[in-house]
Amino acid sequence: MERNIQDQLICDEDRQDMRVLWHRKCVDAVEADGGFERQEYEVLQHIFAVVLSTDTFKELVKSNGLEDFAASQKLSYSVPNSTLVLIIYGRQSRNLFDLSISLFDCYRTQLHYVHDAKAFAMYLAQISRALAKRERHLAHRDRLIVNVEKGVKDAEPEDLIRDWWDKMLAVIARLQDTHRRAIVSAYPNPMIARKKFLEMGYKRAVQEIAEIRSETGRRLGPAMAHRLFMILTDTTGEEVIA
């Protein structure tokens, strides 16, 4: 049966680190001329993949450059809080359990080995199917009601802003409480921080934000720094906080 799926998988052979991207079709009703018009567009999914050969992967592990590689890939992807899958094409040669846990915990990055083209195609199909099922589930689930802690009412303006900022950061997924407190301490006013980051530019701002450290000395890191920058400097309202 014809399913009109040609061109859904496009390989960019000019890249050494081939990417696999998934898109989601969105349909909106736009008011125009006293009526409504159907508008269709596509947006990137929250998950993407980068394909590496076993030799390239081994070299990254050997040189302790895998985490930096994952961070750079996440920074170059426009969807906040995305999930990266590193697909290693070839035979698995070593136990990387500890490294896998560290990558997912710090960079929301997963490792997956495929030994041939058939396994590769099957894995991509499984992800595509899971995304399709997820969309159907989201379309039919009940409206989510969030119980948010009440904030400060009577206080100085700067304290009200600081409290509101703290509550905003509290709903960002995977942002630890210790890092949230460190961000509020470093940038107590998000409006001032936004202006500063725009003047600095993306690269310098993300580098600065990534160096924020919690009480335990742990860095915020580039992935969360990227997300914080995108949320604060967004002008379209499309950046998702939670």
MODELLER restraints for C-alpha pairs under 7 A, 6 or more apart:
rsr = mdl.restraints
at = mdl.atoms
rsr.add(forms.Gaussian(group=physical.xy_distance, feature=features.Distance(at['CA:12:A'], at['CA:18:A']), mean=6.33, stdev=0.5))
rsr.add(forms.Gaussian(group=physical.xy_distance, feature=features.Distance(at['CA:17:A'], at['CA:50:A']), mean=6.08, stdev=0.5))
rsr.add(forms.Gaussian(group=physical.xy_distance, feature=features.Distance(at['CA:17:A'], at['CA:51:A']), mean=5.82, stdev=0.5))
rsr.add(forms.Gaussian(group=physical.xy_distance, feature=features.Distance(at['CA:17:A'], at['CA:52:A']), mean=5.99, stdev=0.5))
rsr.add(forms.Gaussian(group=physical.xy_distance, feature=features.Distance(at['CA:18:A'], at['CA:50:A']), mean=5.61, stdev=0.5))
rsr.add(forms.Gaussian(group=physical.xy_distance, feature=features.Distance(at['CA:18:A'], at['CA:51:A']), mean=5.23, stdev=0.5))
rsr.add(forms.Gaussian(group=physical.xy_distance, feature=features.Distance(at['CA:19:A'], at['CA:49:A']), mean=5.60, stdev=0.5))
rsr.add(forms.Gaussian(group=physical.xy_distance, feature=features.Distance(at['CA:19:A'], at['CA:50:A']), mean=4.47, stdev=0.5))
rsr.add(forms.Gaussian(group=physical.xy_distance, feature=features.Distance(at['CA:19:A'], at['CA:51:A']), mean=6.27, stdev=0.5))
rsr.add(forms.Gaussian(group=physical.xy_distance, feature=features.Distance(at['CA:20:A'], at['CA:48:A']), mean=5.91, stdev=0.5))
rsr.add(forms.Gaussian(group=physical.xy_distance, feature=features.Distance(at['CA:20:A'], at['CA:49:A']), mean=4.98, stdev=0.5))
rsr.add(forms.Gaussian(group=physical.xy_distance, feature=features.Distance(at['CA:20:A'], at['CA:50:A']), mean=6.25, stdev=0.5))
rsr.add(forms.Gaussian(group=physical.xy_distance, feature=features.Distance(at['CA:21:A'], at['CA:48:A']), mean=5.14, stdev=0.5))
rsr.add(forms.Gaussian(group=physical.xy_distance, feature=features.Distance(at['CA:21:A'], at['CA:49:A']), mean=6.71, stdev=0.5))
rsr.add(forms.Gaussian(group=physical.xy_distance, feature=features.Distance(at['CA:22:A'], at['CA:44:A']), mean=6.02, stdev=0.5))
rsr.add(forms.Gaussian(group=physical.xy_distance, feature=features.Distance(at['CA:22:A'], at['CA:45:A']), mean=5.51, stdev=0.5))
rsr.add(forms.Gaussian(group=physical.xy_distance, feature=features.Distance(at['CA:22:A'], at['CA:48:A']), mean=6.66, stdev=0.5))
rsr.add(forms.Gaussian(group=physical.xy_distance, feature=features.Distance(at['CA:23:A'], at['CA:42:A']), mean=6.03, stdev=0.5))
rsr.add(forms.Gaussian(group=physical.xy_distance, feature=features.Distance(at['CA:23:A'], at['CA:43:A']), mean=5.42, stdev=0.5))
rsr.add(forms.Gaussian(group=physical.xy_distance, feature=features.Distance(at['CA:23:A'], at['CA:44:A']), mean=4.43, stdev=0.5))
rsr.add(forms.Gaussian(group=physical.xy_distance, feature=features.Distance(at['CA:23:A'], at['CA:45:A']), mean=5.30, stdev=0.5))
rsr.add(forms.Gaussian(group=physical.xy_distance, feature=features.Distance(at['CA:24:A'], at['CA:42:A']), mean=5.41, stdev=0.5))
rsr.add(forms.Gaussian(group=physical.xy_distance, feature=features.Distance(at['CA:24:A'], at['CA:43:A']), mean=5.35, stdev=0.5))
rsr.add(forms.Gaussian(group=physical.xy_distance, feature=features.Distance(at['CA:24:A'], at['CA:44:A']), mean=6.17, stdev=0.5))
rsr.add(forms.Gaussian(group=physical.xy_distance, feature=features.Distance(at['CA:24:A'], at['CA:45:A']), mean=6.12, stdev=0.5))
rsr.add(forms.Gaussian(group=physical.xy_distance, feature=features.Distance(at['CA:25:A'], at['CA:40:A']), mean=6.95, stdev=0.5))
rsr.add(forms.Gaussian(group=physical.xy_distance, feature=features.Distance(at['CA:25:A'], at['CA:41:A']), mean=5.86, stdev=0.5))
rsr.add(forms.Gaussian(group=physical.xy_distance, feature=features.Distance(at['CA:25:A'], at['CA:42:A']), mean=4.52, stdev=0.5))
rsr.add(forms.Gaussian(group=physical.xy_distance, feature=features.Distance(at['CA:25:A'], at['CA:43:A']), mean=6.64, stdev=0.5))
rsr.add(forms.Gaussian(group=physical.xy_distance, feature=features.Distance(at['CA:26:A'], at['CA:40:A']), mean=5.66, stdev=0.5))
rsr.add(forms.Gaussian(group=physical.xy_distance, feature=features.Distance(at['CA:26:A'], at['CA:41:A']), mean=5.39, stdev=0.5))
rsr.add(forms.Gaussian(group=physical.xy_distance, feature=features.Distance(at['CA:26:A'], at['CA:42:A']), mean=5.81, stdev=0.5))
rsr.add(forms.Gaussian(group=physical.xy_distance, feature=features.Distance(at['CA:27:A'], at['CA:38:A']), mean=6.88, stdev=0.5))
rsr.add(forms.Gaussian(group=physical.xy_distance, feature=features.Distance(at['CA:27:A'], at['CA:39:A']), mean=5.65, stdev=0.5))
rsr.add(forms.Gaussian(group=physical.xy_distance, feature=features.Distance(at['CA:27:A'], at['CA:40:A']), mean=4.60, stdev=0.5))
rsr.add(forms.Gaussian(group=physical.xy_distance, feature=features.Distance(at['CA:27:A'], at['CA:41:A']), mean=6.70, stdev=0.5))
rsr.add(forms.Gaussian(group=physical.xy_distance, feature=features.Distance(at['CA:28:A'], at['CA:38:A']), mean=5.96, stdev=0.5))
rsr.add(forms.Gaussian(group=physical.xy_distance, feature=features.Distance(at['CA:28:A'], at['CA:39:A']), mean=5.13, stdev=0.5))
rsr.add(forms.Gaussian(group=physical.xy_distance, feature=features.Distance(at['CA:28:A'], at['CA:40:A']), mean=6.47, stdev=0.5))
rsr.add(forms.Gaussian(group=physical.xy_distance, feature=features.Distance(at['CA:29:A'], at['CA:36:A']), mean=5.79, stdev=0.5))
rsr.add(forms.Gaussian(group=physical.xy_distance, feature=features.Distance(at['CA:29:A'], at['CA:37:A']), mean=5.53, stdev=0.5))
rsr.add(forms.Gaussian(group=physical.xy_distance, feature=features.Distance(at['CA:29:A'], at['CA:38:A']), mean=4.90, stdev=0.5))
rsr.add(forms.Gaussian(group=physical.xy_distance, feature=features.Distance(at['CA:29:A'], at['CA:39:A']), mean=6.09, stdev=0.5))
rsr.add(forms.Gaussian(group=physical.xy_distance, feature=features.Distance(at['CA:30:A'], at['CA:36:A']), mean=5.25, stdev=0.5))
rsr.add(forms.Gaussian(group=physical.xy_distance, feature=features.Distance(at['CA:30:A'], at['CA:37:A']), mean=5.11, stdev=0.5))
rsr.add(forms.Gaussian(group=physical.xy_distance, feature=features.Distance(at['CA:30:A'], at['CA:38:A']), mean=6.39, stdev=0.5))
rsr.add(forms.Gaussian(group=physical.xy_distance, feature=features.Distance(at['CA:30:A'], at['CA:39:A']), mean=6.68, stdev=0.5))
rsr.add(forms.Gaussian(group=physical.xy_distance, feature=features.Distance(at['CA:31:A'], at['CA:37:A']), mean=6.29, stdev=0.5))
rsr.add(forms.Gaussian(group=physical.xy_distance, feature=features.Distance(at['CA:46:A'], at['CA:79:A']), mean=6.16, stdev=0.5))
rsr.add(forms.Gaussian(group=physical.xy_distance, feature=features.Distance(at['CA:46:A'], at['CA:82:A']), mean=4.69, stdev=0.5))
rsr.add(forms.Gaussian(group=physical.xy_distance, feature=features.Distance(at['CA:46:A'], at['CA:83:A']), mean=6.19, stdev=0.5))
rsr.add(forms.Gaussian(group=physical.xy_distance, feature=features.Distance(at['CA:47:A'], at['CA:82:A']), mean=5.59, stdev=0.5))
rsr.add(forms.Gaussian(group=physical.xy_distance, feature=features.Distance(at['CA:47:A'], at['CA:83:A']), mean=4.64, stdev=0.5))
rsr.add(forms.Gaussian(group=physical.xy_distance, feature=features.Distance(at['CA:47:A'], at['CA:84:A']), mean=5.93, stdev=0.5))
rsr.add(forms.Gaussian(group=physical.xy_distance, feature=features.Distance(at['CA:48:A'], at['CA:83:A']), mean=6.49, stdev=0.5))
rsr.add(forms.Gaussian(group=physical.xy_distance, feature=features.Distance(at['CA:48:A'], at['CA:84:A']), mean=5.29, stdev=0.5))
rsr.add(forms.Gaussian(group=physical.xy_distance, feature=features.Distance(at['CA:48:A'], at['CA:85:A']), mean=6.33, stdev=0.5))
rsr.add(forms.Gaussian(group=physical.xy_distance, feature=features.Distance(at['CA:49:A'], at['CA:84:A']), mean=5.55, stdev=0.5))
rsr.add(forms.Gaussian(group=physical.xy_distance, feature=features.Distance(at['CA:49:A'], at['CA:85:A']), mean=4.53, stdev=0.5))
rsr.add(forms.Gaussian(group=physical.xy_distance, feature=features.Distance(at['CA:49:A'], at['CA:86:A']), mean=5.78, stdev=0.5))
rsr.add(forms.Gaussian(group=physical.xy_distance, feature=features.Distance(at['CA:49:A'], at['CA:87:A']), mean=6.74, stdev=0.5))
rsr.add(forms.Gaussian(group=physical.xy_distance, feature=features.Distance(at['CA:50:A'], at['CA:85:A']), mean=6.36, stdev=0.5))
rsr.add(forms.Gaussian(group=physical.xy_distance, feature=features.Distance(at['CA:50:A'], at['CA:86:A']), mean=5.08, stdev=0.5))
rsr.add(forms.Gaussian(group=physical.xy_distance, feature=features.Distance(at['CA:50:A'], at['CA:87:A']), mean=6.06, stdev=0.5))
rsr.add(forms.Gaussian(group=physical.xy_distance, feature=features.Distance(at['CA:51:A'], at['CA:86:A']), mean=5.99, stdev=0.5))
rsr.add(forms.Gaussian(group=physical.xy_distance, feature=features.Distance(at['CA:51:A'], at['CA:87:A']), mean=4.70, stdev=0.5))
rsr.add(forms.Gaussian(group=physical.xy_distance, feature=features.Distance(at['CA:51:A'], at['CA:88:A']), mean=5.96, stdev=0.5))
rsr.add(forms.Gaussian(group=physical.xy_distance, feature=features.Distance(at['CA:51:A'], at['CA:89:A']), mean=6.97, stdev=0.5))
rsr.add(forms.Gaussian(group=physical.xy_distance, feature=features.Distance(at['CA:52:A'], at['CA:87:A']), mean=6.13, stdev=0.5))
rsr.add(forms.Gaussian(group=physical.xy_distance, feature=features.Distance(at['CA:52:A'], at['CA:88:A']), mean=4.93, stdev=0.5))
rsr.add(forms.Gaussian(group=physical.xy_distance, feature=features.Distance(at['CA:52:A'], at['CA:89:A']), mean=6.10, stdev=0.5))
rsr.add(forms.Gaussian(group=physical.xy_distance, feature=features.Distance(at['CA:53:A'], at['CA:88:A']), mean=5.60, stdev=0.5))
rsr.add(forms.Gaussian(group=physical.xy_distance, feature=features.Distance(at['CA:53:A'], at['CA:89:A']), mean=4.98, stdev=0.5))
rsr.add(forms.Gaussian(group=physical.xy_distance, feature=features.Distance(at['CA:53:A'], at['CA:90:A']), mean=6.64, stdev=0.5))
rsr.add(forms.Gaussian(group=physical.xy_distance, feature=features.Distance(at['CA:54:A'], at['CA:88:A']), mean=5.81, stdev=0.5))
rsr.add(forms.Gaussian(group=physical.xy_distance, feature=features.Distance(at['CA:54:A'], at['CA:89:A']), mean=5.92, stdev=0.5))
rsr.add(forms.Gaussian(group=physical.xy_distance, feature=features.Distance(at['CA:54:A'], at['CA:90:A']), mean=5.53, stdev=0.5))
rsr.add(forms.Gaussian(group=physical.xy_distance, feature=features.Distance(at['CA:57:A'], at['CA:88:A']), mean=6.98, stdev=0.5))
rsr.add(forms.Gaussian(group=physical.xy_distance, feature=features.Distance(at['CA:60:A'], at['CA:66:A']), mean=4.95, stdev=0.5))
rsr.add(forms.Gaussian(group=physical.xy_distance, feature=features.Distance(at['CA:67:A'], at['CA:103:A']), mean=6.80, stdev=0.5))
rsr.add(forms.Gaussian(group=physical.xy_distance, feature=features.Distance(at['CA:70:A'], at['CA:107:A']), mean=6.99, stdev=0.5))
rsr.add(forms.Gaussian(group=physical.xy_distance, feature=features.Distance(at['CA:71:A'], at['CA:107:A']), mean=6.58, stdev=0.5))
rsr.add(forms.Gaussian(group=physical.xy_distance, feature=features.Distance(at['CA:71:A'], at['CA:222:A']), mean=6.27, stdev=0.5))
rsr.add(forms.Gaussian(group=physical.xy_distance, feature=features.Distance(at['CA:71:A'], at['CA:223:A']), mean=6.02, stdev=0.5))
rsr.add(forms.Gaussian(group=physical.xy_distance, feature=features.Distance(at['CA:74:A'], at['CA:223:A']), mean=6.33, stdev=0.5))
rsr.add(forms.Gaussian(group=physical.xy_distance, feature=features.Distance(at['CA:75:A'], at['CA:223:A']), mean=6.34, stdev=0.5))
rsr.add(forms.Gaussian(group=physical.xy_distance, feature=features.Distance(at['CA:75:A'], at['CA:226:A']), mean=6.08, stdev=0.5))
rsr.add(forms.Gaussian(group=physical.xy_distance, feature=features.Distance(at['CA:80:A'], at['CA:227:A']), mean=5.38, stdev=0.5))
rsr.add(forms.Gaussian(group=physical.xy_distance, feature=features.Distance(at['CA:81:A'], at['CA:227:A']), mean=6.69, stdev=0.5))
rsr.add(forms.Gaussian(group=physical.xy_distance, feature=features.Distance(at['CA:83:A'], at['CA:108:A']), mean=5.40, stdev=0.5))
rsr.add(forms.Gaussian(group=physical.xy_distance, feature=features.Distance(at['CA:83:A'], at['CA:109:A']), mean=5.87, stdev=0.5))
rsr.add(forms.Gaussian(group=physical.xy_distance, feature=features.Distance(at['CA:84:A'], at['CA:108:A']), mean=6.50, stdev=0.5))
rsr.add(forms.Gaussian(group=physical.xy_distance, feature=features.Distance(at['CA:84:A'], at['CA:109:A']), mean=4.63, stdev=0.5))
rsr.add(forms.Gaussian(group=physical.xy_distance, feature=features.Distance(at['CA:84:A'], at['CA:110:A']), mean=6.27, stdev=0.5))
rsr.add(forms.Gaussian(group=physical.xy_distance, feature=features.Distance(at['CA:85:A'], at['CA:109:A']), mean=5.66, stdev=0.5))
rsr.add(forms.Gaussian(group=physical.xy_distance, feature=features.Distance(at['CA:85:A'], at['CA:110:A']), mean=4.72, stdev=0.5))
rsr.add(forms.Gaussian(group=physical.xy_distance, feature=features.Distance(at['CA:85:A'], at['CA:111:A']), mean=5.86, stdev=0.5))
rsr.add(forms.Gaussian(group=physical.xy_distance, feature=features.Distance(at['CA:86:A'], at['CA:110:A']), mean=6.07, stdev=0.5))
rsr.add(forms.Gaussian(group=physical.xy_distance, feature=features.Distance(at['CA:86:A'], at['CA:111:A']), mean=4.95, stdev=0.5))
rsr.add(forms.Gaussian(group=physical.xy_distance, feature=features.Distance(at['CA:86:A'], at['CA:112:A']), mean=6.21, stdev=0.5))
rsr.add(forms.Gaussian(group=physical.xy_distance, feature=features.Distance(at['CA:87:A'], at['CA:111:A']), mean=6.16, stdev=0.5))
rsr.add(forms.Gaussian(group=physical.xy_distance, feature=features.Distance(at['CA:87:A'], at['CA:112:A']), mean=4.92, stdev=0.5))
rsr.add(forms.Gaussian(group=physical.xy_distance, feature=features.Distance(at['CA:87:A'], at['CA:113:A']), mean=5.74, stdev=0.5))
rsr.add(forms.Gaussian(group=physical.xy_distance, feature=features.Distance(at['CA:87:A'], at['CA:114:A']), mean=6.97, stdev=0.5))
rsr.add(forms.Gaussian(group=physical.xy_distance, feature=features.Distance(at['CA:88:A'], at['CA:112:A']), mean=6.15, stdev=0.5))
rsr.add(forms.Gaussian(group=physical.xy_distance, feature=features.Distance(at['CA:88:A'], at['CA:113:A']), mean=4.76, stdev=0.5))
rsr.add(forms.Gaussian(group=physical.xy_distance, feature=features.Distance(at['CA:88:A'], at['CA:114:A']), mean=6.23, stdev=0.5))
rsr.add(forms.Gaussian(group=physical.xy_distance, feature=features.Distance(at['CA:89:A'], at['CA:113:A']), mean=6.06, stdev=0.5))
rsr.add(forms.Gaussian(group=physical.xy_distance, feature=features.Distance(at['CA:89:A'], at['CA:114:A']), mean=5.13, stdev=0.5))
rsr.add(forms.Gaussian(group=physical.xy_distance, feature=features.Distance(at['CA:89:A'], at['CA:115:A']), mean=5.86, stdev=0.5))
rsr.add(forms.Gaussian(group=physical.xy_distance, feature=features.Distance(at['CA:90:A'], at['CA:113:A']), mean=6.70, stdev=0.5))
rsr.add(forms.Gaussian(group=physical.xy_distance, feature=features.Distance(at['CA:90:A'], at['CA:114:A']), mean=5.92, stdev=0.5))
rsr.add(forms.Gaussian(group=physical.xy_distance, feature=features.Distance(at['CA:90:A'], at['CA:115:A']), mean=4.48, stdev=0.5))
rsr.add(forms.Gaussian(group=physical.xy_distance, feature=features.Distance(at['CA:90:A'], at['CA:116:A']), mean=6.92, stdev=0.5))
rsr.add(forms.Gaussian(group=physical.xy_distance, feature=features.Distance(at['CA:91:A'], at['CA:115:A']), mean=5.43, stdev=0.5))
rsr.add(forms.Gaussian(group=physical.xy_distance, feature=features.Distance(at['CA:92:A'], at['CA:113:A']), mean=6.50, stdev=0.5))
rsr.add(forms.Gaussian(group=physical.xy_distance, feature=features.Distance(at['CA:100:A'], at['CA:110:A']), mean=6.57, stdev=0.5))
rsr.add(forms.Gaussian(group=physical.xy_distance, feature=features.Distance(at['CA:100:A'], at['CA:111:A']), mean=6.48, stdev=0.5))
rsr.add(forms.Gaussian(group=physical.xy_distance, feature=features.Distance(at['CA:103:A'], at['CA:109:A']), mean=5.34, stdev=0.5))
rsr.add(forms.Gaussian(group=physical.xy_distance, feature=features.Distance(at['CA:103:A'], at['CA:110:A']), mean=6.87, stdev=0.5))
rsr.add(forms.Gaussian(group=physical.xy_distance, feature=features.Distance(at['CA:104:A'], at['CA:110:A']), mean=5.85, stdev=0.5))
rsr.add(forms.Gaussian(group=physical.xy_distance, feature=features.Distance(at['CA:107:A'], at['CA:223:A']), mean=6.24, stdev=0.5))
rsr.add(forms.Gaussian(group=physical.xy_distance, feature=features.Distance(at['CA:114:A'], at['CA:120:A']), mean=5.51, stdev=0.5))
rsr.add(forms.Gaussian(group=physical.xy_distance, feature=features.Distance(at['CA:151:A'], at['CA:163:A']), mean=6.56, stdev=0.5))
rsr.add(forms.Gaussian(group=physical.xy_distance, feature=features.Distance(at['CA:151:A'], at['CA:164:A']), mean=6.98, stdev=0.5))
rsr.add(forms.Gaussian(group=physical.xy_distance, feature=features.Distance(at['CA:152:A'], at['CA:160:A']), mean=6.36, stdev=0.5))
rsr.add(forms.Gaussian(group=physical.xy_distance, feature=features.Distance(at['CA:152:A'], at['CA:163:A']), mean=6.55, stdev=0.5))
rsr.add(forms.Gaussian(group=physical.xy_distance, feature=features.Distance(at['CA:161:A'], at['CA:189:A']), mean=6.45, stdev=0.5))
rsr.add(forms.Gaussian(group=physical.xy_distance, feature=features.Distance(at['CA:162:A'], at['CA:188:A']), mean=5.44, stdev=0.5))
rsr.add(forms.Gaussian(group=physical.xy_distance, feature=features.Distance(at['CA:162:A'], at['CA:189:A']), mean=6.18, stdev=0.5))
rsr.add(forms.Gaussian(group=physical.xy_distance, feature=features.Distance(at['CA:165:A'], at['CA:190:A']), mean=6.72, stdev=0.5))
rsr.add(forms.Gaussian(group=physical.xy_distance, feature=features.Distance(at['CA:166:A'], at['CA:184:A']), mean=6.46, stdev=0.5))
rsr.add(forms.Gaussian(group=physical.xy_distance, feature=features.Distance(at['CA:169:A'], at['CA:180:A']), mean=6.32, stdev=0.5))
rsr.add(forms.Gaussian(group=physical.xy_distance, feature=features.Distance(at['CA:171:A'], at['CA:241:A']), mean=6.93, stdev=0.5))
rsr.add(forms.Gaussian(group=physical.xy_distance, feature=features.Distance(at['CA:171:A'], at['CA:242:A']), mean=5.56, stdev=0.5))
rsr.add(forms.Gaussian(group=physical.xy_distance, feature=features.Distance(at['CA:172:A'], at['CA:241:A']), mean=5.37, stdev=0.5))
rsr.add(forms.Gaussian(group=physical.xy_distance, feature=features.Distance(at['CA:172:A'], at['CA:242:A']), mean=4.76, stdev=0.5))
rsr.add(forms.Gaussian(group=physical.xy_distance, feature=features.Distance(at['CA:173:A'], at['CA:242:A']), mean=5.46, stdev=0.5))
rsr.add(forms.Gaussian(group=physical.xy_distance, feature=features.Distance(at['CA:178:A'], at['CA:214:A']), mean=5.34, stdev=0.5))
rsr.add(forms.Gaussian(group=physical.xy_distance, feature=features.Distance(at['CA:178:A'], at['CA:215:A']), mean=6.60, stdev=0.5))
rsr.add(forms.Gaussian(group=physical.xy_distance, feature=features.Distance(at['CA:179:A'], at['CA:213:A']), mean=6.93, stdev=0.5))
rsr.add(forms.Gaussian(group=physical.xy_distance, feature=features.Distance(at['CA:179:A'], at['CA:214:A']), mean=5.15, stdev=0.5))
rsr.add(forms.Gaussian(group=physical.xy_distance, feature=features.Distance(at['CA:179:A'], at['CA:220:A']), mean=6.44, stdev=0.5))
rsr.add(forms.Gaussian(group=physical.xy_distance, feature=features.Distance(at['CA:182:A'], at['CA:212:A']), mean=6.76, stdev=0.5))
rsr.add(forms.Gaussian(group=physical.xy_distance, feature=features.Distance(at['CA:182:A'], at['CA:213:A']), mean=6.49, stdev=0.5))
rsr.add(forms.Gaussian(group=physical.xy_distance, feature=features.Distance(at['CA:182:A'], at['CA:214:A']), mean=5.45, stdev=0.5))
rsr.add(forms.Gaussian(group=physical.xy_distance, feature=features.Distance(at['CA:183:A'], at['CA:212:A']), mean=6.97, stdev=0.5))
rsr.add(forms.Gaussian(group=physical.xy_distance, feature=features.Distance(at['CA:187:A'], at['CA:193:A']), mean=6.07, stdev=0.5))
rsr.add(forms.Gaussian(group=physical.xy_distance, feature=features.Distance(at['CA:194:A'], at['CA:232:A']), mean=5.57, stdev=0.5))
rsr.add(forms.Gaussian(group=physical.xy_distance, feature=features.Distance(at['CA:194:A'], at['CA:233:A']), mean=5.89, stdev=0.5))
rsr.add(forms.Gaussian(group=physical.xy_distance, feature=features.Distance(at['CA:197:A'], at['CA:205:A']), mean=5.32, stdev=0.5))
rsr.add(forms.Gaussian(group=physical.xy_distance, feature=features.Distance(at['CA:198:A'], at['CA:233:A']), mean=7.00, stdev=0.5))
rsr.add(forms.Gaussian(group=physical.xy_distance, feature=features.Distance(at['CA:206:A'], at['CA:222:A']), mean=6.62, stdev=0.5))
rsr.add(forms.Gaussian(group=physical.xy_distance, feature=features.Distance(at['CA:206:A'], at['CA:225:A']), mean=5.39, stdev=0.5))
rsr.add(forms.Gaussian(group=physical.xy_distance, feature=features.Distance(at['CA:206:A'], at['CA:226:A']), mean=5.81, stdev=0.5))
rsr.add(forms.Gaussian(group=physical.xy_distance, feature=features.Distance(at['CA:206:A'], at['CA:229:A']), mean=6.69, stdev=0.5))
rsr.add(forms.Gaussian(group=physical.xy_distance, feature=features.Distance(at['CA:209:A'], at['CA:225:A']), mean=5.33, stdev=0.5))
rsr.add(forms.Gaussian(group=physical.xy_distance, feature=features.Distance(at['CA:210:A'], at['CA:219:A']), mean=6.49, stdev=0.5))
rsr.add(forms.Gaussian(group=physical.xy_distance, feature=features.Distance(at['CA:210:A'], at['CA:220:A']), mean=5.09, stdev=0.5))
rsr.add(forms.Gaussian(group=physical.xy_distance, feature=features.Distance(at['CA:210:A'], at['CA:221:A']), mean=4.38, stdev=0.5))
rsr.add(forms.Gaussian(group=physical.xy_distance, feature=features.Distance(at['CA:210:A'], at['CA:222:A']), mean=4.97, stdev=0.5))
rsr.add(forms.Gaussian(group=physical.xy_distance, feature=features.Distance(at['CA:210:A'], at['CA:225:A']), mean=5.04, stdev=0.5))
rsr.add(forms.Gaussian(group=physical.xy_distance, feature=features.Distance(at['CA:211:A'], at['CA:219:A']), mean=5.54, stdev=0.5))
rsr.add(forms.Gaussian(group=physical.xy_distance, feature=features.Distance(at['CA:211:A'], at['CA:220:A']), mean=6.25, stdev=0.5))
rsr.add(forms.Gaussian(group=physical.xy_distance, feature=features.Distance(at['CA:211:A'], at['CA:221:A']), mean=6.68, stdev=0.5))
rsr.add(forms.Gaussian(group=physical.xy_distance, feature=features.Distance(at['CA:212:A'], at['CA:219:A']), mean=5.60, stdev=0.5))
rsr.add(forms.Gaussian(group=physical.xy_distance, feature=features.Distance(at['CA:212:A'], at['CA:220:A']), mean=5.49, stdev=0.5))
rsr.add(forms.Gaussian(group=physical.xy_distance, feature=features.Distance(at['CA:213:A'], at['CA:219:A']), mean=4.45, stdev=0.5))
rsr.add(forms.Gaussian(group=physical.xy_distance, feature=features.Distance(at['CA:213:A'], at['CA:220:A']), mean=6.02, stdev=0.5))
rsr.add(forms.Gaussian(group=physical.xy_distance, feature=features.Distance(at['CA:231:A'], at['CA:239:A']), mean=5.78, stdev=0.5))
rsr.add(forms.Gaussian(group=physical.xy_distance, feature=features.Distance(at['CA:231:A'], at['CA:241:A']), mean=6.99, stdev=0.5))
